[in-house]
C-alpha cells in the first residue's frame, strides 16, 4: 500500500498527520489521520486509540473538534482516526439526495448485493490490519 502524505502539523509537542491510500477492497481512495504524541519521538511503546467516526463524519471531525491532541500528548496516547465512509465518484448515492447516505457517508450492511456493503469491507479492513 502506498501512502500519500496530505498534511503534517505540530500540535501540543506531537504531530497530526493525514494520509490517503487506495483501498483495493473498497475500490476508492480512503483517508486517515494519526496523532503521534511527543513520547513517540523517543521510541516509547505507546497505547493506541482507534476512533471510528460514523455517518457523515470524516477523520477530521474528532481530531479537530474534540480537542483530543492536548490530552493525548499528556497521556502519551496515539490516535488513529480513519474516515470510515467511502467517498467520491463510484460510491453509491441516494437518488433522492438524502444527506445521510451517498457520496458523503456510508452505511453498513452484510447483504451480498447491498449498496452499503463496501463500508462493511472498510471496517473489516481496518480491524484486520490494526490487529497485526
N, C-alpha and C positions, 0 to 999 in steps of 0.2 A: 504494500500500500504506500502510495506517495502522498505526503502531507504538504499542503500549500500553506505557508505562514501568512495569515491575514493581518495580524496585528500583534504587538507586544508592548505593554506599558508597565512601568514600575508602579507598584501600589503597596503601601504600608511595608516597604522594605522587601517585598516579594515581586513576583511577576505575574501579570494577567496576560495570557496568550490565547489567540484564537487561530484555529486551523480549519482547512477544508480538505476533504478527501473524496474520492469517487467510491461509492458503495456498489459492489457487484451485486449484493443481494437485493438492494432497492433499485438499482439501475438509475441512480441520480447522485448528484453531489450532496454531501452532508457536511455540517459544520459542528465543531465542538469547541468549548473554552476550557482552559485549565488555569487554576491559580496555584502557583508554587510559592509557598511562604519562604521567608528568609532562611529558615533552617535547612531548606532543600539544597542551598548552595554549599553547605558544609558536608553534604553527603549523608545526612542523617536518614535513617529509615523512618518514614512518617506515615500516619494513617491517611486514608483517602475517603472522601465523601463523594459519592456519585449522586448528583442532583438531576432527577429526571422530571423536567417540566412537562406540563400537559397542555392539551387543547391548542390554543393559538399562541402559546408562549414559545420563545426561542431560547437559545443558550444565554442570550444577553439579559433576559428579564431578571433572573435570580442574581446573576453576577453583578448587575448594575444597581438594582433596586433594593436588594436585601441588606446591603452593607456588610456582606459576609467577609470581605477581604481583611478588615481590621481584626475581627475575631479569629479568623483562620491564621493570620500572622502571629497573633498572641499564642494560639494553641499549637502551632506547628502542624496545621491541617491542610492537606492538598485537596482542592475541589476540582472535580471533573464534571462539566455540565454540557452534555450533548444536546443539540437541537433534536428533539425526539420526533419531529414531524418532517417527512419528506416534503420538499417544496420545489416549485418551478414547473416548467413545461414537462408534460408527460405524467404528471401526478393527477389522479382523478379529481375532478372538480364537481361541485354541486351545480346542476344546470339552472337551479333557481337562485343561485348566488348567495346561499346562506353563509353567514360569517363563520360558522363553527365546523365547516368541512371544506376541504379542497386545497387550493394552492397554498394557503397559509396555515393549514392544520391537517392533522391526520386523525384517523380513527383506528381502533383495534378490533380485529376480527380474526378468528381462526378458520372461517369458512373458506373452502378452496377457491371459489370464484368471487370473493368479496372484494370491493374496491379498497377496503381498508387493510387488506392482508399485508401490504408492504410495511405498514407501521409495526405489525407484529414481528416481521422479519427484522426491523430496525432494533426493537427492544431485545429480541433474541440475540442478534449480532452483538450488541453492547454487552449483555450479560455473559455471553460465551467468551468474548475477548477479554473482558475485565477480570474474569476469574483465573486467567492464565498467569 
